[in-house]
Protein backbone atom coordinates (compact mmCIF):
# COMPACT_ATOMS: atom_id res chain seq x y z
CA UNK A 1 0.00 0.00 0.00
CA UNK A 2 2.79 2.42 0.93
CA UNK A 3 4.67 1.72 -2.32
CA UNK A 4 1.54 2.42 -4.40
CA UNK A 5 0.98 5.73 -2.57
CA UNK A 6 4.59 6.76 -3.10
CA UNK A 7 4.49 5.88 -6.82
CA UNK A 8 1.24 7.80 -7.23
CA UNK A 9 2.70 10.80 -5.40
CA UNK A 10 5.84 10.69 -7.53
CA UNK A 11 3.78 10.41 -10.74
CA UNK A 12 1.52 13.29 -9.64
CA UNK A 13 4.55 15.41 -8.72
CA UNK A 14 6.18 14.84 -12.11
CA UNK A 15 2.93 15.62 -13.92
CA UNK A 16 2.42 18.82 -11.94
CA UNK A 17 6.03 19.89 -12.40
CA UNK A 18 5.77 19.41 -16.17
CA UNK A 19 2.56 21.41 -16.39
CA UNK A 20 3.67 24.15 -14.02
CA UNK A 21 6.63 25.22 -16.11
CA UNK A 22 7.41 24.01 -19.62
CA UNK A 23 11.04 25.15 -19.33
CA UNK A 24 11.92 21.44 -19.79
CA UNK A 25 10.71 21.84 -23.37
CA UNK A 26 13.67 24.05 -24.19
CA UNK A 27 16.05 21.26 -23.23
CA UNK A 28 14.05 18.13 -24.07
CA UNK A 29 12.08 19.09 -27.18
CA UNK A 30 13.83 21.97 -28.77
CA UNK A 31 17.39 20.79 -28.28
CA UNK A 32 16.57 18.39 -31.16
CA UNK A 33 15.57 21.19 -33.53
CA UNK A 34 17.81 22.83 -36.13
CA UNK A 35 18.54 26.55 -35.77
CA UNK A 36 16.78 26.92 -32.41
CA UNK A 37 18.68 28.42 -29.53
CA UNK A 38 17.61 27.95 -25.93
CA UNK A 39 16.93 31.71 -25.78
CA UNK A 40 14.59 31.55 -28.80
CA UNK A 41 12.71 28.69 -27.20
CA UNK A 42 12.45 30.37 -23.79
CA UNK A 43 11.38 33.68 -25.35
CA UNK A 44 8.48 31.86 -27.02
CA UNK A 45 6.81 31.49 -23.60
CA UNK A 46 5.07 28.27 -24.57
CA UNK A 47 2.45 26.92 -22.18
CA UNK A 48 0.63 23.60 -21.90
CA UNK A 49 -2.58 23.70 -23.94
CA UNK A 50 -4.37 21.17 -21.75
CA UNK A 51 -4.10 18.55 -24.50
CA UNK A 52 -1.71 15.64 -24.28
CA UNK A 53 -0.10 13.24 -26.72
CA UNK A 54 -0.63 9.47 -26.65
CA UNK A 55 2.26 9.12 -24.19
CA UNK A 56 0.95 11.95 -22.00
CA UNK A 57 3.28 14.72 -23.11
CA UNK A 58 1.69 18.17 -23.05
CA UNK A 59 1.08 19.86 -26.39
CA UNK A 60 2.48 23.35 -25.98
CA UNK A 61 0.87 26.48 -27.35
CA UNK A 62 1.30 30.24 -27.43
CA UNK A 63 -1.34 32.81 -28.31
CA UNK A 64 -0.50 36.35 -29.32
CA UNK A 65 -3.75 38.25 -29.06
CA UNK A 66 -4.28 41.98 -29.70
CA UNK A 67 -7.29 43.79 -28.22
CA UNK A 68 -9.40 43.74 -31.39
CA UNK A 69 -8.00 41.30 -33.98
CA UNK A 70 -9.21 41.40 -37.58
CA UNK A 71 -7.65 38.08 -38.50
CA UNK A 72 -6.90 34.75 -36.83
CA UNK A 73 -3.92 32.62 -37.89
CA UNK A 74 -3.04 29.10 -36.70
CA UNK A 75 0.55 27.92 -37.14
CA UNK A 76 1.08 24.19 -36.55
CA UNK A 77 4.51 22.60 -36.70
CA UNK A 78 5.80 19.05 -36.53
CA UNK A 79 2.56 17.20 -37.17
CA UNK A 80 5.00 14.57 -38.43
CA UNK A 81 7.57 13.99 -35.71
CA UNK A 82 10.45 13.74 -38.17
CA UNK A 83 9.81 17.15 -39.74
CA UNK A 84 12.04 19.07 -37.36
CA UNK A 85 12.30 22.22 -39.48
CA UNK A 86 8.55 22.85 -39.11
CA UNK A 87 8.88 23.37 -35.35
CA UNK A 88 11.96 25.55 -35.85
CA UNK A 89 10.15 27.68 -38.38
CA UNK A 90 7.11 28.05 -36.08
CA UNK A 91 9.34 29.39 -33.29
CA UNK A 92 11.01 31.90 -35.62
CA UNK A 93 7.60 33.03 -36.94
CA UNK A 94 6.39 33.42 -33.37
CA UNK A 95 9.15 35.93 -32.71
CA UNK A 96 8.16 37.89 -35.84
CA UNK A 97 4.47 37.76 -34.91
CA UNK A 98 5.23 39.30 -31.51
CA UNK A 99 6.65 42.32 -33.29
CA UNK A 100 3.70 42.70 -35.71
CA UNK A 101 0.56 41.58 -33.93
CA UNK A 102 -1.60 44.71 -33.79
CA UNK A 103 -4.38 43.24 -35.99
CA UNK A 104 -3.85 39.47 -35.93
CA UNK A 105 -4.58 36.83 -33.30
CA UNK A 106 -1.83 34.24 -33.70
CA UNK A 107 -1.94 30.73 -32.22
CA UNK A 108 1.28 28.75 -32.38
CA UNK A 109 1.54 25.00 -31.80
CA UNK A 110 5.17 24.36 -32.70
CA UNK A 111 5.06 20.59 -31.99
CA UNK A 112 1.78 18.74 -32.46
CA UNK A 113 3.49 15.32 -32.34
CA UNK A 114 5.90 15.36 -29.37
CA UNK A 115 6.00 11.55 -29.15
CA UNK A 116 7.24 11.23 -32.74
CA UNK A 117 9.79 14.00 -32.21
CA UNK A 118 11.19 12.64 -28.94
CA UNK A 119 11.86 9.09 -30.09
CA UNK A 120 15.58 8.24 -30.19
CA UNK A 121 15.27 8.62 -33.95
CA UNK A 122 12.31 10.96 -34.68
CA UNK A 123 9.62 9.37 -36.83
CA UNK A 124 6.61 10.55 -38.77
CA UNK A 125 3.83 8.90 -36.76
CA UNK A 126 2.60 9.38 -33.22
CA UNK A 127 3.09 6.74 -30.49
CA UNK A 128 0.18 4.67 -31.88
CA UNK A 129 1.85 4.58 -35.30
CA UNK A 130 -0.77 6.89 -36.85
CA UNK A 131 0.01 9.56 -39.46
CA UNK A 132 -1.81 12.48 -37.82
CA UNK A 133 -2.18 14.31 -41.12
CA UNK A 134 -4.42 11.47 -42.35
CA UNK A 135 -6.47 11.15 -39.15
CA UNK A 136 -8.81 14.09 -39.71
CA UNK A 137 -12.44 13.48 -40.71
CA UNK A 138 -13.20 14.04 -44.37
CA UNK A 139 -16.24 13.16 -46.45
CA UNK A 140 -16.27 9.40 -47.04
CA UNK A 141 -13.28 8.91 -44.71
CA UNK A 142 -14.01 5.21 -44.02
CA UNK A 143 -14.09 4.23 -47.69
CA UNK A 144 -11.58 6.62 -49.28
CA UNK A 145 -8.94 6.42 -46.60
CA UNK A 146 -8.80 2.64 -46.82
CA UNK A 147 -8.46 2.80 -50.61
CA UNK A 148 -5.75 5.45 -50.35
CA UNK A 149 -3.78 3.56 -47.72
CA UNK A 150 -4.03 0.16 -49.39
CA UNK A 151 -3.81 1.09 -53.07
CA UNK A 152 -1.86 4.35 -53.25
CA UNK A 153 0.64 3.76 -50.44
CA UNK A 154 0.77 -0.05 -50.56
CA UNK A 155 -0.12 -0.14 -46.84
CA UNK A 156 2.89 2.02 -45.99
CA UNK A 157 2.94 2.06 -42.16
CA UNK A 158 4.26 5.64 -42.24
CA UNK A 159 0.95 6.73 -43.74
CA UNK A 160 -1.50 4.66 -41.68
CA UNK A 161 -4.56 6.90 -41.00
CA UNK A 162 -5.68 5.16 -37.82
CA UNK A 163 -8.70 3.00 -37.12
CA UNK A 164 -11.17 5.87 -37.38
CA UNK A 165 -11.14 9.65 -37.87
CA UNK A 166 -9.94 11.58 -34.83
CA UNK A 167 -8.83 8.39 -33.09
CA UNK A 168 -5.72 10.20 -31.80
CA UNK A 169 -5.56 12.79 -29.00
CA UNK A 170 -3.29 15.05 -31.05
CA UNK A 171 -5.68 15.24 -34.00
CA UNK A 172 -8.69 15.64 -31.65
CA UNK A 173 -6.98 18.64 -30.08
CA UNK A 174 -6.27 20.29 -33.40
CA UNK A 175 -9.74 19.61 -34.79
PEVENTA-V675701 format. One line per field, one symbol per residue. ss: DSSP state (~ for helix, > for strand, _ for the rest). phi: phi as a letter, one per 30 degrees, with the letter a starting at -180 (. if undefined). burial: + if it has 24 or more other C-alpha atoms within 12 Angstrom, else -. Layout:
# PEVENTA-V675701
ss = ???
phi = ???
burial = ???
This chain:
# PEVENTA-V675701
ss = _~~~~~~~~~~~~~~~~~~~_~~~~~~~_~~~_____~~~~~~___>>>>>>_____>>>>>>>______>>>>>>_______~~~~~~~~~~~~~~~~____>>>>>>____~~~~______________~~~______~~~~~~~~~~~~____~~~_________~~~~~~_
phi = .dddddddddedddddddddbdeeddcdddddcdhbddddddddhdbddjcbdediddcdbbccbddbdcbbbcccchdcdccddddededddedddddbcdbbdcbcbdbdcddddddecebdddddicdedccddbeieedddddeddddciidddbddjdadhdcdddeedd
burial = -----------------++--+++++--+++++--+-+-+++-++++++-++++--+++++++++--------++++++++++++++++++++++-++--+---++++++++++++++---++++++++++++++++-------++--+--------+++++-++++++++-++-
